[in-house]
């Protein structure tokens, strides 16, 4: 788990009504509990405090579950239909955060990529918006877009596959 991903989780927890959050994936454990001041902090010997941000009016981007989530509950329940027969030969571009998937830089512009588009490792393939921040997602490998697994405007989860790329 990357530090950027941990920071995103801290921001989401801090901006929500969740009092306590824990997550375990591939041997990495993250546990946060809000202190009395409303800041999220990581439990353990060292603590990380997220800066307190002003509340904005509008629908919340993250809702609190009734109980503490486990790893299975954090994974999206809606798996996209994969049309490619053998995806083991394909590189999956995964969402680095929870947010909204956008295929183009603005609604009136063409998508960054389409099925069959040749891409380079540092080429932007989409945007994932989280907490009013637009994060450009890069292809990570040189190759060809084999399949787009999500629709424009769809909410995506952390680690959810967005694209399949046939690597060169």
C-alpha positions in Angstrom: 0.0 0.0 0.0 1.4 3.4 -1.0 1.5 6.4 1.3 -0.7 8.3 -1.2 -3.4 5.6 -0.8 -3.2 5.9 3.0 -3.5 9.7 2.8 -6.6 9.3 0.6 -8.1 6.9 3.1 -7.3 9.4 5.9 -9.0 12.2 4.0 -12.1 10.1 3.3 -12.4 9.0 6.9 -11.8 12.6 8.2 -14.5 14.0 5.9 -17.0 11.4 6.9 -19.0 10.6 10.1 -17.0 7.4 10.6 -15.5 7.3 14.1 -13.2 4.3 13.6 -11.9 2.5 10.5 -9.6 -0.5 10.0 -8.5 -2.1 6.8 -6.3 -5.2 6.1 -5.0 -6.2 2.6 -2.1 -8.4 1.7 -0.5 -8.2 5.1 -0.9 -4.4 5.4 -3.1 -3.2 8.3 -4.4 0.3 8.6 -6.5 1.3 11.6 -7.7 4.8 12.2 -9.8 6.3 15.0 -10.9 9.9 15.2 -9.8 11.8 18.2 -12.1 14.2 20.1 -11.1 17.1 17.8 -12.5 15.2 14.7 -9.2 14.5 13.0 -8.5 11.0 11.8 -5.3 9.3 13.1 -3.6 6.1 12.5 -3.6 3.7 15.6 -0.3 2.3 16.7 3.0 3.7 18.1 3.0 6.6 15.7 0.0 8.7 14.7 -0.7 10.6 11.5 -3.1 13.5 11.8 -4.9 14.8 8.7 -5.5 18.5 8.5 -9.0 19.6 9.4 -10.7 20.9 6.3 -13.8 23.1 6.2 -17.1 21.2 5.6 -18.7 21.7 2.2 -22.4 21.7 1.5 -23.6 18.8 -0.7 -24.0 15.1 -0.7 -21.3 13.2 1.2 -18.9 11.3 -1.0 -18.4 8.5 1.6 -21.1 7.1 3.8 -20.6 5.4 7.1 -21.3 1.7 7.3 -23.3 0.4 10.3 -20.4 -1.8 11.5 -16.7 -1.9 11.0 -16.0 -3.0 7.4 -13.9 -6.1 6.6 -11.7 -6.5 3.5 -14.5 -8.2 1.6 -16.9 -5.4 2.2 -14.3 -2.8 0.9 -14.1 -4.5 -2.5 -16.8 -3.5 -5.0 -19.7 -5.8 -5.1 -20.4 -5.1 -8.7 -17.8 -6.8 -10.9 -17.7 -5.6 -14.4 -18.3 -8.1 -17.2 -14.9 -8.9 -18.8 -15.2 -9.6 -22.5 -11.5 -10.7 -22.9 -11.1 -14.5 -22.7 -7.7 -14.8 -21.1 -6.9 -11.7 -19.0 -3.7 -13.2 -17.6 -1.8 -11.9 -20.6 -3.2 -8.4 -19.9 -2.1 -5.7 -17.6 -4.9 -4.3 -15.4 -4.9 -0.6 -14.8 -6.4 -0.3 -11.3 -8.1 2.7 -9.6 -5.7 4.1 -7.0 -8.6 5.5 -5.0 -12.4 5.6 -4.5 -13.9 8.2 -6.8 -15.7 8.9 -10.0 -14.3 7.7 -13.3 -14.1 10.2 -16.2 -13.0 9.1 -19.7 -12.2 12.6 -20.9 -10.7 15.8 -19.5 -14.1 17.6 -19.9 -17.6 16.5 -21.1 -17.2 18.3 -24.5 -13.8 16.7 -25.3 -13.0 13.3 -26.8 -12.0 10.4 -24.5 -8.4 10.0 -23.6 -8.4 6.4 -25.0 -10.7 3.9 -26.7 -10.4 0.2 -27.2 -7.5 -0.4 -29.6 -5.7 2.9 -28.7 -1.9 2.4 -28.4 -0.6 3.8 -25.1 2.8 4.6 -23.5 3.5 4.0 -19.8 3.2 7.7 -18.9 0.2 8.4 -21.0 -3.0 9.6 -19.2 -5.9 7.2 -19.9 -8.6 8.7 -17.6 -9.4 10.8 -14.6 -10.6 9.7 -11.2 -12.2 12.5 -9.2 -12.1 12.2 -5.4 -13.1 14.9 -3.0 -13.1 17.5 -5.8 -9.6 16.6 -6.9 -9.1 15.4 -10.4 -6.4 12.7 -10.5 -4.9 11.8 -13.8 -4.4 8.0 -14.2 -1.5 6.8 -16.4 -1.3 3.6 -18.4 1.7 2.2 -16.4 2.8 0.1 -19.4 3.4 0.4 -23.1 0.7 -1.4 -25.1 -2.8 -1.3 -26.5 -6.1 -0.8 -24.7 -7.8 -4.2 -24.9 -10.9 -3.3 -22.9 -12.4 -0.4 -20.9 -14.0 -2.0 -17.9 -16.0 1.0 -16.5 -18.4 3.6 -17.9 -17.9 7.3 -17.9 -19.3 8.9 -14.7 -19.3 5.5 -12.8 -18.2 5.4 -9.2 -15.1 3.2 -8.8 -13.5 1.6 -5.7 -9.9 1.4 -4.7 -8.1 -1.4 -6.6 -11.0 -1.8 -9.1 -9.8 -2.6 -12.6 -10.4 0.2 -15.0 -8.7 -1.0 -18.2 -7.1 -4.1 -19.6 -3.9 -3.4 -21.6 -2.2 -5.8 -23.9 1.4 -5.0 -23.0 4.1 -4.8 -25.7 
